[in-house]
Amino acid sequence: MSAKELRHVDVEFSDEQQEIRKALRDVFDRHSDSPAVRAVMATETGYDAEVWRRVCEQTGLAGLAIPEQYGGVGFGFTELVVAMEEMGRALFPSPFLASSVLTAYALLHAGDEAARAEHLPGLAAGETLGALALAEPGRRDVRAVEMAARADGDGWRLDGVKTHVIDGLIADLIVVGARVEGGSAATPYKGGGGRRVGGDLALFTVDRDAAGLTRTALPTLDQTRKQARLTFADTPARLLGVLGADAALERVLALAEIAVAAEAVGGAGRCLEATVEYTKGRVQFGRPIGSFQAIKHRCADLYVEVETARSALYYAAWAATEAEAAGLASPGELAVMAPLAMTTATAAYRHVAEEMIQLHGGVGFTWEYDCHLYLKRAITSAHLLGERGLQRERIAALAGI
């Protein structure tokens, strides 16, 4: 970058944003301690509906970044990043990522005012739960959509399977990505295996009780985040926005990547805190193990790794704010920074979680300690929006490497 291109990027949080962080941390400390998380893990829904209702009423969490005109709090993407950090730190089991990030941003960017007015107030109140269904069996990339949609009178019908849908089992509103049969193939997506996927990409909304919709819970490594397989058989759907939703979907996925990165940074930071606390109190050979130089060096390296991920996250959040102001036609640095922040943060999260288990010694491997919960979240987070290798390939391609 030349001297002319250098510019100041303000990544300081305002007093109001710091207060939001403090308030959310207090709430999650009360409602997301280890016994609460473990109790919810054993349920089919993966969250406590009563806790979710109270948190949404007390903090406006579900509608934090949804505009006020649709019943939301009206904060921006930076506040959402703060919330995701704190949820990641507490392993707060909730529908927030699926409903308030993926579904809400799909509605906000699809350009369908009627759908926004109809669905966003319920999402903002936390009363309606949403899910975004993109990934398909055998596809490495969530963007490689091949599911078919066909016109049926004034509506549409969907046929196909979506897999690893976050909170797909509990969603009241499902936003589905599909290709329109007979649509234009002017800008097809090159999917897995080098195949060309023809037809216009479009987003559709499907109600939870729609005919032909079958939901199946999937076993997952991370028991704190439920996923489902959704099968559509001649299922009625409504078009969200217009045909040709590629740009809108790219923006939604970029924002989601940063949200996942924020959650990962929060989790990694908590892992480091727990590790430092443990090494200060664990005595061996008559002194705390944290006083040994080898342990100090490992913790110092982990600190650098967490702060590096945090820096990438905050720069990506700034890029997202700039891109939101510029509109869909001008992604700016967001296209590169979003996957970069996610890959950096999830890699750091996994490494710090693995080191946490090692530095806790024998107890770190036990079910009773929460170390394994963070490691499982770290491993699965890296693959929520497609394989990490594909994200790195995108970064390289966008950077001209």
PyMOL commands that set and color helices and strands:
alter all, ss='L'
color gray80, all
select helices_A, chain A and resi 15-31+34-41+49-59+61-63+68-70+77-90+96-109+113-125+192-194+246-281+289-291+293-326+334-359+361-365+371-381+388-398
alter helices_A, ss='H'
color red, helices_A
select strands_A, chain A and resi 130-133+148-152+155-166+173-180+189-190+196-197+201-207+213-218+227-240+283-284+287-288
alter strands_A, ss='S'
color yellow, strands_A
deselect
rebuild
show_as cartoon
